[in-house]
Amino acid sequence: PGIAEAAVIGVQHPRWSERPLACVVRAEGSDITSEEVIDFLRGRVARWQLPDAVEFIAEVPKTSVGKFSKKDLRAQYADYRLPDG
């Protein structure tokens, strides 16, 4: 709902070592919020798969064949730290 593309990567967390971060490209004209994304996923994915945070980005990096490049996305968020809580 209101999402054009999304990818989930693991980012550093002080207690759990790593937790999910959703990188979301909003659909044109959408004003979807982080809370709405997480609420949509709640009950659709396991609790441990539920992202702790949502980052809105202009586009998901892609490989030369058009697949999502999680390697590039992880590099982009290498220093990202989720708060403990």
N, C-alpha and C positions, 0 to 999 in steps of 0.2 A: 504493500500500500504506500504509494508515494516514493518508491525506491526504484531507481533505474538499474543500478548494479551494487553489489556488496561482496566483500571478502572479509574473512575473519582470520586473524593471526594471533599468535601468542605473544604477549609482552610481559616484561618483568613485573613481579608482584613481591612485596617484601615478605609476606607470610607464606604464600603458596608457590613461590618460585616463578610460576608463569600462569597467566589467566587470559581469557579471550578478549580481544579488542575487535569490534566491528568497524570496518572502514566502508562507509556508505556514500554512494553518489545519489543525490536526490533526483527524482524524476522532474522534468521541466514543469515549473509552476508549483512544485510541492514545497511545503514548509514543515514537513514532518520533523518532530523533535527526537532527541535521544530517548526520552522516556517512552514515546510512542513506539519506537523500534523495539525497545526491550519489552514493553508490555505485549506487543504483537508476538514476540518469540516465546514469552512465558507460557508454558503449557504445550508448546510445540516442539521444544528441544529439552533435553535433560538439564537439570539445574547446573551441573558442572560445565555444560556447553553454553550457558547463557552469558553473553558478553557483560563484562563489568563496566564497560564504557563504549561509547559510539563516537567516532570521529567522522565528520562530514568532509569529503574530499571532492575535488573537481573531476577526477577520473581515476580509475583503478589502473595501475601500470600493467602493460600487456607485453607478452613476448612477440617475437617476429611472426608467429603463426596465429596471434590473436588470443592466446590463453592468458588468464590472469597470471601475473608474475609475482607470486608471493615472496620470492627472493628479494625483489626490488622493494616490495611493500615492507618486508621485515627490516631491510636496510634503512628505509625512510623513518621507521619508528624504533630503531635500535636503542635510542636513549630515552624512550617513553617509559615512564614509571607510573603504575597505577597506585593510588593511595591505599594504605592498609585500612580496611574497614569494610 
